[in-house]
Amino acid sequence: MRATIVFTLLILWNFVLVHGATSNTKRHYIVYMGHHSYKNSEAVKSANHDTLASVTGSHNAAQNAALHHYTRSFRGFSAMLTPDQANKLSESDSVISLFESKTSKIHTTHSWKFLNMKSVLGSKQPLELKSDVIIGMLDSGVWPESKSFDDYGLDAVPKRFKGECVTGEHFSMHNCNRKIIGARYYSKGYEQEYGSLESFNLTFYRSARDADGHGSHTASTVAGSVVPYSSLLGLANGTARGGAPGARLAIYKVCWFGFCSDADVLSAMDDAISDGVDIMSISLGPDPPQPSYFSDAISIGSFHAFQKGIVVSASAGNSGFPGTVTNAAPWILSVAASTIDREFDSLIYLNNSKPIKGHGVNLGNTNNYYELVAGSNAAAPGVPAINASFCKENTLDPTLIKGKIIVCMLETVFEDRREKAVFIKKGGGVGIILIDPLAEDLLVQFVIQGVVISPEAAPELLAYIASYKKPMARITHSVTVLSTKPAPEMATFSSKGPNSRTPDIIKPDITAPGVNILAAWSPVSTESTAGRELDYNILSGTSMACPHASAAAAIIKSYHPSWSAAAIKSAIMTTAFVIDNDLNYIRLNLNNTRASPFDYGSGHLNPGRAINPGLVYDYDSNDILDLLCSKGANPAQLKNLTGKVEHCKSSPTPSYNLNYPSIAVSNMRGNLSVYRTVTYYGEGRNLYIPKIDNPSGVKVSVTPTQLRFYAYGEKLTYRLDFVPYEVSNGSYVFGAFAWIDGVNPVTSPIALNVISV
């Protein structure tokens, strides 16, 4: 009985502690207030302080609580508030939405050649190089001294740009030029949520200067100048260049040590819209699942950008599993990652057989054989063999690994691969062979000789170790291998659909090169480069794919400056391809099975075709609101996005009838018709006829059976009729539909979940 009383008292005491602390502990909230009519930013800030003072008790307390003020493209602020204050503030008539600030993560010499960019530039290269398209990069900053950001040959900064070159630590006005035309940095949100930047004891700059490398890499991929003889210590040697080398860069540094506060991101998007960027490239995003569009900073900020005609290109995420795609709002171009036709091989020579292919960066003396031991056979005293097989800190016996190459496993695909080699080196080991399901997708730079090999290659290696009393191995010098096949393949890590928020919109939208991409780097960022100070580095991720799509959007914008964001997005999607360089359908790198639109969206980026797509699927913010209404959004939620009162129609258009370039029906019960409208952007008269790839178990027909256009800008509507004759048992079936003018197809993928016939 006494024990029960004590336990009950402990529960009650814990409840009091937790709930008492919760009601008084301040958290970082974003307060979104929509459009405003104030005459300047100072007036908005004053009004924000008035609103905030209603819950803090005074203007002085309000000023101390406020961190960011969103004053330019929309009104709002972020502030440190208790939950009680936040609840009270959310009831204010001027507040549209209030949500806690969360954290997002930051998700070339050959890739542009692989994309056949020569056909885009060719004789028109001078026109493209003089482009005044402005690309806003939301990332970890920029290393301005990189040759990729040289402004040679560029004209004066476009007068329409309203941004600033904000100075700071090791970043002066001289670091901006005609390439880097603007630079800002944002840290208030990050520091309020994680503590001062100094407390991390890591290299950083309180400025737009990049100490991480990620921001320089993405910026140079999208718009880097032409730099011959670029490489990673001789690997991937060639001419580095961005996809749109004539475009201008506006840098918005929102990420610190790999993480990005929502409040900082939203502040940067507010500035970028007002500054006058044409494209936003965002290689960062939330963890899955996709947050509600109405309480997600990137979704809200990008909706305002979409309304202004700004294309927002964002990485789809690196979570790898079905349903994990993020940045999935219909007004965002969501970009998946795939391979190019290039590998970096290091062979493992055993003394009994042909070599085993691995991948790595090995550039020193690679002529010596060393004894080979499995981590599980070198466990430290008291450590289980399975733990030692992962080669983590203090799990290996130094006396058993000294002077040897160690074979290691991964416990999870998300763990740090590089640190395993650090622990082996500390124990006296000279090499590492890591068995990794992402072996072909991630080029790891180890502090000792090292390669990653696929699980398929592991049995041969482990059998060899088990068969010899003293197995020996040699890791060869790394080499660049070009024209590999098949390519592209979908990267294993790339996040996949279906779209968890609006399943009648296929996500991702497109795939682009995102595996082992060479681009500019920050030389002070050496953690991932085995301590080497590099000017160019090789990275993988949807972060690397996103700027490829951003560059394509910039090129289209330079040719068609009046096109809407949706039209540019349509051009990119409908001209994509789904066939690899072996003339087979694009496959998954992990298991060599055929990929689907939930892997690659509409297909692989094809910039040369996207400039002249022929037909375009256009839509505006009103169409987006109609889609959200069809999914049950209420006026308050719609106001979250638009900043003004919105009402749904009594019978909103079904979400599958948004005039999107792809076609999905997530809940098909019997026969169904889908409508689309295309705009003709070609020369002279033209006739288009349909081509249909029927999804399994569904018959598709089109009305009318041809589209005849007479003038540029003409619009025609067609209907697709779906007649299912088999249920799909809870899975999607895929097909495609295209309009063809005799030369170029305008293609839309189809994804259907047939519930009943």
Secondary structure, 3 states (H helix, E strand, C coil): CHHHHHHHHHHHHHHHHHHHHHHHCCEEEEEEEECCCCCCHHHHHHHHHHHHHHHHCCHHHHHHHEEEEECCCCEEEEEEECHHHHHHHHCCCCCCEEEECCEEEECCCCHHHHCCCHHHHHHHHHHHHCCCCEEEEEECCECCCCHHHCCCCCCCCCCCCCCCECCECCECHHHCCCCEEEEEECCHHHHHHHCCHHHHCCCCCCCCECCCCHHHHHHHHHHCCCEEEEEECCEEEEEECCCCCCCEEEEEECEECCEEEHHHHHHHHHHHHHHCCCEEEECEECCCCCCCHHHCHHHHHHHHHHHCCCEEEEECCCCCCCCCCCCCCCCCEEEEEECCCEEEEEEEEECCCCCEEEECCCCCCCCCCEEEEEHHHCECCCCCHHHHCCCCCCCECHHHHCCEEEEECCCCCCCCCHHHHHHHHHCCCCEEEEECCCCCCCCCCCCCEEEEECCCCHHHHHHHHHHCCCCEEEECCCEEEECCCCCCEECCCCCCCCCCCCCCCCCCCEEEECCCEEEECCCCCCHHHCCCCCCEEEECCHHHHHHHHHHHHHHHHHHCCCCCHHHHHHHHHHCCECECCCCCECEECCCCCECCHHHHCCCECCHHHHCCCCEECCCCHHHHHHHHHHCCCCHHHHHHHHCCCCCCCCCCCCHHHCCCCCEEEEEEECCEEEEEEEEECCCCCEEEEEEEECCCCEEEEEECCCEEECCCCCEEEEEEEEEECCCCCCCCEEEEEEEECCCCEEEEEEEEEEEEC
